Amino acid sequence: MFWGTMIALVVNFFRLNQPKEMEERREDWASVAAAMRERRRFLDDLSQQDAAELAGIGVQTWRNIESGKAANYRSGILDKIEDTLQWPRGIIDMLARGEVSNTSNIEFEGRFALVEKRVADVSRQISRVTHHLAAFAEIENEVDRDS
């Protein structure tokens, strides 16, 4: 009983604190660009050329992203940039959406935000399972009544 109540409270908390999925999010590529420049300089003052080579992407692509040009970059490219900058995966998307703001503490804030996102994902999965279990229990009750 106790754990069921706790799970319900956690599920409801995350359900209430979820951004509306239909809500349009503006992307702030200028924040991504500033964070990339800051991090690149922190990492042995890498040039754009060196960083792009380490990432295995074109220098022009790196320059476009670091200049704040918004585009539909493939996640593979962003993953390579994150690896090169020694950032957790998904941090560039979070920067673009404004979910991470403190670029001097990006690793901690980014990892914390990623954990929050994963907890929210698990919460949604728990909610779906709970819904299916309730439906199954209802069917089981109907079968018991019919027999």
N, C-alpha and C positions, 0 to 999 in steps of 0.2 A: 504494500500500500504506500509506504513512504517513498520508495523509488519511483513508483508510478506517478505520484504527485510531483516529485522533483523533475522528472522528465517532462511532464506537462507544463510546469512552470518555465523550464528552459525553452521548450518549443514555443510557447506563447511569447516569451521575451524576444526571441529572435524573429518570430513572425511579425511582431509589432515594430521591430527595429530594422526591418528590411526596406531598402529603397524600393519604390514602386517600379516594377519591371517595365512598365510601359512609359515611364518617365524618361524623356530624352536627356541624355547627358552630353554636356559640352566638353570637348576635349581641349586641354590646355597644353599644346606642344611646346609653348615657350618655357613652361616649367620643366618639361622633359629636357629641353635643350640646355637650360641653365644647370640642371643637376648633372647632366652628362659632362658638360665643360668642367664643372667643379670637380667631379670625380676623376676625370681624365687627368687633370692637373695634379690631383692628390696622388695618383698612381704614377710616380716617377715622371711627372710632367710629360706624359705621352703626347705626341703630336696626333692630329687626326689621321694622318697617313699611317703611323705606326699602330694606332688603335684599330683602324679598319683592317689592316693586314693581320693583326692578332685575331680579330673577329672572323676573318675570312669573308669579308664583304667588300663591296666597292667603296672607294674613298668618297665618291660623289654621294652614295647612299648615306654614309656616315655624316657627311657635311649637310645634306638635306635635313636629316633628323636633328642634328645639333644646331641647325639654324632655325629650328622651330617650324619647318614646313610640315603641315599635316598631310597625311596620305594614308592609304590602306597598306601599311607595311605588313608583310607576312610575319607570323609569329616566330618562325624560324630565324628571321633576321633579328628580331627583338631579343630572342633567346641568346643569340650569339653576342649581341651587344651587352646584355646583362652579364653573361659569363665573363666577357672581357673586362667589364667594369667591376667584377666580383660582387655583383648584386644578386639578391634572390630572384628567381624566375617570377615573372608577373609584375615586377615593380614598375616597369615603364608604363604599362597600362594603368596602374594605380596612380602614378604621377600624372598622367594625362587626364585622368578623371578627377584629380584633386583629392584622392583618398589618402595620399601621403603628402605632407607639406614640408616637413623639416628636413631639408636636404643634408644638413650637417650630421643628422642622426638617422639617415635613411635606412641603414641596415636594420637597426632595431625597430624603427617604426614600420618599415616594410615587412619584416618578419612578423611583427605583431598583427599588422593588417591582414597578412596572408593567413595567419592562424584564425583570426576572426572570420575571414571568408570561408575557410574550411569548416569551422564550427557551424556557420550558417548553412553550408551545404549539407552537413550531417544532420542538422536540425530539420531541414526540408525532407531529407530522406526518412528521418524518424517519423515525421508527420505523415508521409506517404504510407509508411509501413503501418502506423497506427490506424490510418483510414482503412487500409486493406484488411487489417486484423478485425476491425469493427464490422466491416462488411462480411467477412468470413464468419464471425460469431453470429451475425444476423441470419445468414444462410443456414448455419448449423442449428440455430433455434427453430427455424422454419422446418427443417428436416425432422427434428425431434418431435415437433408438434404434429407433423403429418404421419409419423409412424406410431 
